[in-house]
Amino acid sequence: MSLISTLTEKTTSFVFKTSEQPMLFKELMQANKIYNDRMNLEYNMKGFRIRLGRLYLVFFILAIVIATPVSFILHTLLAKIDCHALILLSVAFTVIFFSAFALFKSWLIEKISKKLIVEAWSNHFPHFDYRNNRDKVSHIYEEALENGIKNKDLKHHIITKMVG
């Protein structure tokens, strides 16, 4: 495992509280479809809860780690700039900072969502690889919803379509 994947794993386990209960089949189908359609996962995905204080802490530490060396490098240049330009730079930095937080939050939500979907996939579809079949299952699920397949028959319908 690379350093980035290890840090991502540690960060997601620190920031998110995941459910002990396994994901239900219907929830897996909905989550897989939402994930594949690149829709907003934060409010549509079940099975995790964000610990906002920890998210803020991780982002603040990351911002300090990135901003400190940059400020040391640019200190002499920034000391000579006009104060009006510094005000504009501080406004731009503030916009970048808060935008980066929103992107960081959505990136972490995407990572934990994919992890939960893959875990639930191995529970409900142990004989089908997630990477190769996720789009096909999403399409079959969408067709099943359009055709009015009942929840109790949904798993059988999807597995039959995948095998056939």
Legacy VTK file of the C-alpha trace (Angstrom):
# vtk DataFile Version 3.0
C-alpha trace
ASCII
DATASET POLYDATA
POINTS 164 float
0.000 0.000 0.000
1.243 3.449 -0.816
1.631 6.222 1.712
-1.320 8.157 0.297
-3.690 5.161 0.487
-2.563 4.447 4.036
-3.125 8.068 5.054
-6.504 8.066 3.312
-7.541 4.900 5.154
-6.429 6.286 8.530
-8.122 9.619 7.854
-11.448 8.094 6.828
-11.497 5.797 9.841
-10.715 8.800 12.092
-13.237 11.189 10.544
-16.183 8.845 9.919
-18.246 6.655 12.214
-19.453 3.647 10.229
-22.387 1.439 11.061
-21.790 -1.998 12.546
-24.800 -3.350 10.644
-24.185 -4.639 7.132
-25.736 -2.681 4.300
-29.064 -4.033 3.075
-29.376 -5.151 -0.546
-31.723 -2.323 -1.516
-29.402 0.225 0.138
-26.464 -1.247 -1.779
-28.319 -0.913 -5.060
-29.255 2.695 -4.329
-25.743 3.572 -3.167
-24.146 1.887 -6.188
-26.424 3.780 -8.552
-25.796 7.106 -6.819
-22.038 6.485 -6.806
-21.960 5.475 -10.480
-24.100 8.455 -11.484
-21.693 10.783 -9.626
-24.494 12.274 -7.566
-24.129 13.879 -4.114
-23.254 11.068 -1.718
-23.312 13.007 1.544
-27.058 13.008 2.082
-27.986 10.001 -0.057
-25.577 7.399 1.313
-26.361 5.392 4.438
-23.953 3.619 6.749
-21.661 6.430 7.925
-21.731 9.620 9.927
-19.268 12.496 9.642
-17.554 13.619 12.819
-17.287 17.303 11.939
-14.860 18.247 14.692
-12.419 15.598 13.535
-12.911 16.635 9.905
-12.069 20.243 10.788
-9.029 19.094 12.779
-7.659 16.954 9.939
-8.199 19.705 7.383
-6.615 22.326 9.652
-3.533 20.151 10.170
-3.307 19.494 6.429
-3.639 23.215 5.689
-0.907 24.072 8.196
1.404 21.412 6.750
0.924 22.840 3.256
0.810 26.567 4.092
3.791 26.749 6.450
6.529 25.832 3.938
4.899 28.012 1.264
4.808 31.005 3.620
8.467 30.485 4.569
9.440 30.377 0.909
7.378 33.423 -0.075
7.970 35.497 3.068
10.528 37.897 1.588
8.389 38.450 -1.500
5.219 39.006 0.534
7.001 41.449 2.848
7.761 43.744 -0.101
4.279 43.717 -1.681
1.941 46.687 -1.336
-0.641 46.336 1.446
-3.540 46.655 -1.016
-2.247 43.687 -2.977
-1.885 41.748 0.282
-5.535 42.425 1.099
-6.546 41.035 -2.285
-4.241 38.044 -1.778
-5.771 37.366 1.631
-9.262 37.432 0.120
-8.150 35.030 -2.606
-6.468 32.770 -0.035
-9.654 32.719 2.067
-11.741 31.696 -0.943
-9.236 28.985 -1.847
-9.113 27.764 1.762
-12.872 27.307 2.133
-13.240 25.868 -1.362
-10.493 23.385 -0.577
-12.352 22.352 2.571
-15.510 21.611 0.579
-13.506 19.604 -1.962
-11.644 17.735 0.798
-14.925 16.852 2.509
-16.539 15.563 -0.683
-13.381 13.603 -1.567
-13.407 11.874 1.830
-17.135 11.127 1.514
-16.478 9.568 -1.890
-13.690 7.412 -0.442
-15.753 6.121 2.506
-18.767 5.553 0.248
-16.751 3.446 -2.164
-15.278 1.469 0.729
-18.744 0.730 2.157
-20.137 -0.188 -1.258
-17.263 -2.590 -1.939
-17.720 -4.220 1.488
-21.468 -4.619 0.946
-20.829 -5.881 -2.583
-18.648 -8.697 -1.291
-21.456 -9.596 1.102
-24.309 -9.612 -1.444
-22.404 -10.541 -4.633
-19.501 -12.744 -3.525
-19.103 -14.325 -6.979
-19.097 -11.104 -9.004
-16.203 -8.642 -9.108
-17.194 -5.095 -8.155
-15.055 -3.264 -10.710
-16.281 -5.351 -13.634
-19.976 -5.478 -12.742
-20.886 -2.253 -10.935
-22.146 -0.455 -14.052
-24.061 -3.486 -15.267
-25.777 -3.935 -11.898
-26.615 -0.242 -11.771
-28.223 -0.483 -15.197
-30.158 -3.648 -14.260
-31.321 -1.985 -11.028
-32.519 1.063 -12.945
-34.473 -1.172 -15.348
-35.953 -3.107 -12.418
-37.201 0.132 -10.875
-38.753 1.179 -14.175
-40.433 -2.228 -14.562
-41.804 -2.134 -11.010
-39.972 -5.169 -9.645
-40.842 -5.588 -5.965
-38.158 -5.350 -3.295
-38.494 -9.003 -2.312
-37.832 -10.106 -5.916
-35.129 -7.539 -6.650
-32.061 -9.589 -5.677
-33.250 -12.629 -7.600
-34.037 -10.466 -10.638
-30.628 -8.775 -10.650
-28.643 -11.977 -10.172
-30.667 -13.713 -12.899
-29.969 -10.847 -15.317
-26.262 -10.866 -14.435
-25.875 -14.581 -15.017
-28.037 -14.651 -18.138
LINES 1 165
164 0 1 2 3 4 5 6 7 8 9 10 11 12 13 14 15 16 17 18 19 20 21 22 23 24 25 26 27 28 29 30 31 32 33 34 35 36 37 38 39 40 41 42 43 44 45 46 47 48 49 50 51 52 53 54 55 56 57 58 59 60 61 62 63 64 65 66 67 68 69 70 71 72 73 74 75 76 77 78 79 80 81 82 83 84 85 86 87 88 89 90 91 92 93 94 95 96 97 98 99 100 101 102 103 104 105 106 107 108 109 110 111 112 113 114 115 116 117 118 119 120 121 122 123 124 125 126 127 128 129 130 131 132 133 134 135 136 137 138 139 140 141 142 143 144 145 146 147 148 149 150 151 152 153 154 155 156 157 158 159 160 161 162 163
